């Protein structure tokens, strides 16, 4: 690791024990400060808590809804395919998937309003 232009040339020898010990102590103090910030719930130095943008929330909501509908349609298609109940399995499970998608969407919206 190059620090402040030191040790770039090949004319300098390997670091001494004192240099390595000083670097180890500095790293330990930085790690201790970071660990204290992490356990106290504050953001690390130089980093602010990042709130997801509106577009990220939109994609999360749409994925929650669409995943329920697709899962219901897939289960309904499989039921129709193996049970021979065409098209009732697809219709019933597509409606159940739609209801599940709405439920997931409401839960995600409530979670977003709570801030978590």
Secondary structure as the mmCIF struct_conf table of DSSP 4:
data_model
#
loop_
_struct_conf.conf_type_id
_struct_conf.id
_struct_conf.beg_label_comp_id
_struct_conf.beg_label_asym_id
_struct_conf.beg_label_seq_id
_struct_conf.end_label_comp_id
_struct_conf.end_label_asym_id
_struct_conf.end_label_seq_id
TURN_TY1_P TURN_TY1_P1 UNK A 4 UNK A 7
BEND BEND1 UNK A 9 UNK A 9
TURN_TY1_P TURN_TY1_P2 UNK A 10 UNK A 11
BEND BEND2 UNK A 12 UNK A 12
HELX_LH_PP_P HELX_LH_PP_P1 UNK A 14 UNK A 16
HELX_RH_AL_P HELX_RH_AL_P1 UNK A 17 UNK A 40
TURN_TY1_P TURN_TY1_P3 UNK A 41 UNK A 41
HELX_LH_PP_P HELX_LH_PP_P2 UNK A 42 UNK A 44
TURN_TY1_P TURN_TY1_P4 UNK A 45 UNK A 46
HELX_LH_PP_P HELX_LH_PP_P3 UNK A 48 UNK A 53
HELX_RH_AL_P HELX_RH_AL_P2 UNK A 54 UNK A 83
TURN_TY1_P TURN_TY1_P5 UNK A 86 UNK A 87
HELX_RH_AL_P HELX_RH_AL_P3 UNK A 88 UNK A 114
TURN_TY1_P TURN_TY1_P6 UNK A 115 UNK A 115
#
